[in-house]
Amino acid sequence: MKIPSPGESITEVEIASWLVSDGEFVKKDQIIAEIDSDKATLELPAEESGVIALAAEEGDVVKVGQVVCKIDVSVKETIQSDGSAPKANSAEVAQSSVKNVSETVQKESSKDPVVSPAARKIVIERNIDINSITPTGKGGRITKQDILLGKPAMGSTNQIDRPESRQKLSMLRRKVAERLVSVKNETAMLTTFNEVDMSSIFDLRKKYKEKFKNKHGVNLGFMSFFTLASVRALKEFPAVNSMIDKQEMISYDYCDISIAVSGPKGLMVPVIRNAEKMSFKDIEMEVKKLAEKARDGKISVDEMTGGTFTISNGGVFGSMLSTPIINPPQSAILGMHNIVERPMAINGKVEIKPVMYLALSYDHRIIDGRESVGFLVHIKEALENPIEILMNNKIKDSLEI
């Protein structure tokens, strides 16, 4: 089996984990591995039934089209008396290419320990007996990590009371880190803030959320209000819905809204396509679908590709205020935060209101201060007057209830 192409522009992936063992009988379409690209974690199904021989290890970075395992289709599954499917017996394994893999490992293990260059340097400096180190690298290789974990760090006096662990960053996490650093280095990023009185949205949700859920099967959340408010503001300030391509600025007549979702493998940003054509119901249903797929690790690369503007909701984790980092190559990102009762001056009197702080990070190279502040004010106006501005004074028609 060869690594399939997860999507255009992706040339290599990382074996995140094997879900089967070497020499195990697998069935066609059984998920045998999880692979990480720089955009998503994908599942690898078996193409045929038979005994599998792994040709790559967890953590290996492999090219698209590279062979990562072989399946001996001549071996048929047998059922034991307890109803379970056993692993292939020795005769069956001999028929498959598992034998070749096993022989290679045995040859490697019969040699003296192989030490990586980085590990060798530490061995010499600290006069470490390599025979006391348990190798974890490919082919019995002793890695730098093996040395550091197998020998107390210099200067520590009680390693037992000072435990530590190391874990390789996934390809997705490494790519996210790389992109975030490049944004900080390559854009003129600036953040502007505002506050929103969420009373009107609270009242709307309290009054109509049950009818909305009963009719559509999804909750009437905050994301639909913020998405529609953003669409309105993006139409008014098209520079925010643009991006730089070398010496040119590309502006979009549509609004593909990326929503930042925390998944098991890290931050994922699925896209709501053509949000300008959607209703409250459409957005809430799409947000639910994309968020569930992202958290279950079943989101596709196509569903995270593109996007002209991003909304990130740190408020679900309790964030009061933040300066979100732009999602490249986009030029702006809206940060939502937690809603807290705060004193506000209303017509000369102090009243307690549910308030959310908003943050807009933007690329100052193409978005001026007037546009960034005006954009955020437009969102504030829409959120504080949703019935008039977002619903055109037609609540039931807008909510389709």
N, C-alpha and C positions, 0 to 999 in steps of 0.2 A: 504494500500500500504506500502511495505517495501522498505527501502533504498537498491538499487542494488549495487553491487560491481563495483566501477569505474575502478578497475584494481588490479593486483596482489600486495600484500603487504600493501594495503590501508584498514584499519580496521574501520575507523571512518571518518565522514564528518561533515560539519557545514551547517545549514540552512542559506544560505546567504539572501534569500528573498522569501516570498510567493508572487506569482503573481495573486492569487485568494483570496477571502475572505471566512471566515468561513460561511457555509450555502449557498454558491453560487453553481449554477448548472454548472458543467464542462462537456466538451465533451471529448470523447476518443481521446488520442494523443495530447490534448491541453497541452501546457507547463504550469505547475502549480507552479513550484518553481525552483530556482537556488540553487545549492548546491556546496559548496567549499570543495575540498579535499586539501591535502598539495601540490598538483601538478597542479591542474586546477579547473576552474569553469565549472560545468556541468549542463545541463537542465534536469528536472524531468517531463516527460510527464504523463498525466493521463492514467491509465490502462483501465478504463471503463468510460462510461457516467453516470452522476447522481449527487446527492447533496453531497458536500464534507464537512467533519468534520476534522478540523486540530487537530492533536495530538502532535504537536511540535511547538515551537515559533521560530521566526527569532533570530539567534545567538546561538541557541541550538546546542551542539555537540552531534551527535547521532551515534550509532554503525551501521555498515553495517548489514542489515537484520532487523533493528528495524522498527516497525510500526510508520509512521509519519502522516498518515491521513487515514480516512475511506471514502469510496464512497458508498452512498446508491443508488444502481442501480435500485431500485423499483420505484424511482421518475422519471417521464418523463418530458422533457422540454416542456413548453408551450410558445406560442408567443403572445405578447400583440398587441393591435391594432396599435401601432406605429412601429411594426416590431422588437422590442427588446425582448430579452429573460429575463424574470424577475427572481428574486431570488425565491427560494422555499417558498411557503406560510407556515403559522404556522403548518397546519396539516401535510404537507410533512416533515417539520423539525422534528416534533414529531416522525415521523416514523424512522428517521435516528438517528445516534449516536451523532448528533450535540447537541441534547437535553442534553445528559449526560455531554458534555463539558460545556454547558451554566450553568447547575446546579452547576457544580464544581466551576466555576468562581463566581457565585452568593454567594455560601457558603463562599468562601474565602473573598469576598468583605464585607460580613456582620460582619466579625470579626474585632478585633482591628488591626491596622497596624502591619504587620510583618516586623521586622527590621533585616537586615543581621548583622552578628557579626562585620564586619568591620565598617558598618554604625553606629551601636550601640555605638562603642567606641568614634566616633566623636560626637555623640549626647550627651553623658555624659560629654565629655571634654568641649564642647562649650555651654552646657545647651540649646539645641535647642528643640523647641516644634515640635514633630514629626507630629502633626496634621496639621502643616502649610506646610508640605512637600508633594508634589505630587509623589506617587510611580510609578515607571515604570518597576519594576521587575516582574518576573513571579508570578502570583497569588496575585498581589497587594503588593509585597514585596518592602520595601524601601531599596535601594542599597546605597553604598558609593557614587556613582556618583550622585544620587538624592540629597544627603546631600550637596555635594560640589557645585553642580549647583544651589541648592535652597538657599544656604546661602553664603554670601560674604566670600571669603578666608581670613584667619587671616592676618592682616597687610595691607589689601587693603582698601583704603578710599573711592573710587568711582567706585563701580562695574559697574555702567552704562556705564562709559567711558572706561572700561577695559573688553570687552567681550571675552569670550573664548568658545571653543566647544570641545567635546570629542567624539571620534568615535572608536568603537572596531575594532582592526585589524582583517582582514579576516584570515582564516586558512592558505590560500596561503601565505599571507604576513608574518604571524608568522613563517611559515616553512622556507621561504626564509631567514628571519632574523636569525633563529636558525642555518641554514646551513652556512650562511656567517660568523657568529661568530665562528662556529666550525672550519671552514677552517683557519681562522686567528690563532686559538689556537692550531690546531693539525697538521699544515703543516709548512714546512720551506719555506715560500713563499718569492720570490724575483722577482724583475721586472727589465728587461733590455729594452733599447730604441734604436731606429734608426729612420732615416728620409728617405723618398722616394720622388724622383722627379716624379710626376705624369704626366709629359708632354706627354709621349708616349701613355698612356691610354686615356688622353684627346683627342689627335689627332685621335686615333682609334674610339672613341665613336662619335666624331664630324663627322667623315667621314661615319661611317656605322650604326649609331643608327637608322636612319629612315628606311633603308632597313631591319635592324634586326627586328624592331617593326612591319613593314608591313608584314614581312614573318611569324613571330612567335607570334605576339600579345602581346609581353612583351618588356619592355625597356632593353636595354643593360646597366646594372648598374655596380657598382663597385664590388658587392658581388661575381659575377662569377669569376672575376680576382683574388680576394683575396682567394676565396675558392680553385681554381685550383693551385694558388701559395702555399697555405698551404698544399694541398695534396702532391705536389712535395717535399716540405720541410719535411713533416712527413715521407715520404718514405726514405729520406736521413738520418733523425735523428729519428729512431723508439722509442727512449726513451721518446720523447715528445708525442708519440701516445700510452702511457702506463699509468698504474695506479697501486697503491699499494693495495694489499689485504693481510693484516696482515703481514706475514713475506715473502711474495712473490710479484714479479712484474709481472703483466699481460701485454703483448704487443699484439697489434692487427694488423693483416695483411690487414684490411680494414679501411676506413676513414669515420666514421659517424660524420659529422660536425654539432655541435649545433650552432644555431644562436640566440643571445639574442634579444628579441623583447619586447618592452614596450607595455603592454596590459592594459585594463581598471582596472584589478584587481591587477596589479603589473607586475614584470618582469616574462616573460615566455621564455622558451628556447626550441623551437621545433628543430627537428633533420633532417638533410639532410642525408639519408641513402646511403651508398656506393658512396660517392662523387667522389671517384677515377675512377668510371666508367662513369661519367657524362660529358656532353659537356657544353659549355657556355649556349646554349638554355635550356638544361635540368635543370641546376642550377637556372637560372633566373626564369623559370616557377615554380620550386619547392619553391623557396624563396617567390615569390608572393603569391602562394597558402597558404603556412604555415603562412606567416605574416598576411594575411587577416583573416584566421581562428582564429589566436591568438587574434587579435584586436576585432573580433566580438564575442569572448568568446566561440567559437565553436571548439576549438582545443581539441583533445582527449588526454588521458593520454598516450596511446601508442605512439602518435606522439611526445611526449616530454620525453620518456623514453630512456635511453641509451645515446649515444654520446661519442666519444673518444677525441674530441678536440672542443673548443668553439671559435667563432669569435663574438666580440661585437663591434658595430659601434656607439660609442658615438658622432661621428662627425655630425650625423644628428641633434643633439641638440646643436651643436656649440662648443663642447668640444675641446680644444686645445691639452690637454695632461691629462692622467690619469693613475692610476695603477689598472687595473681591478683585481677583486678577482676571484680566480680559482673556476670553477663550479665542486664541488665534485661529484664523486670520481676521476674526471679527474685530470691531472697533469699540464695542461697549458691552457692559454687563450690568444688570440690575441686581442688587443684593437686597433681599427681604430679611427681616429680623423678627425677634419675638415681640409679641404684643403685650404691653404692660400698662396697667392703670397709672396715669401720671396727671399731675395738676396742669391745667391749661387755662390761659386767660381768655374768657369768652365774654365779649361785650362788657369789658371792665370788671368781670367777676371771675373768680377762680372756680373751675369745675374739674371734676375727675373724669378723664376720658381714656378709653383704650387706645394707646398710641403705638405706632410702629415707626421705627427709624428706617429710612431708605437710603441706599448708597448707590451711586452710579459711577463706576470706573470707566474711563473713556480714553481713547487715543487722541491726545491733544494735537497731533499732526494734522488731522482732518476734521476734528470736532472742536469748535471754539467754546469759550466759557459761556457765551450767550446761549448757544445751542444746548449745551449740557444742562445748564440751570433751567432753561425753558422746557426742556424735555422732562425733567424731573417734576417741575411745577405742573405740567400737563397731566402727568400720572397722578400727582397729588389731587388735582381738581377732579379727575375722573373717579378716584377712589372715595373721595369725600362726598361726591354727588352722583353715585352710580345709577340711581333711578332716572335722573334727567339725562346724564351724559352717555352712559353705557347701555341704557335700556329704552331711551327715547320715551320715557314715561309709560312704557308698556311692559309691566313686570311679568305678567303671566305669559304674554307672547314671547318675551325674551327667554324665559325659563322653560317655555314649552310645556306648561302644566295646565 
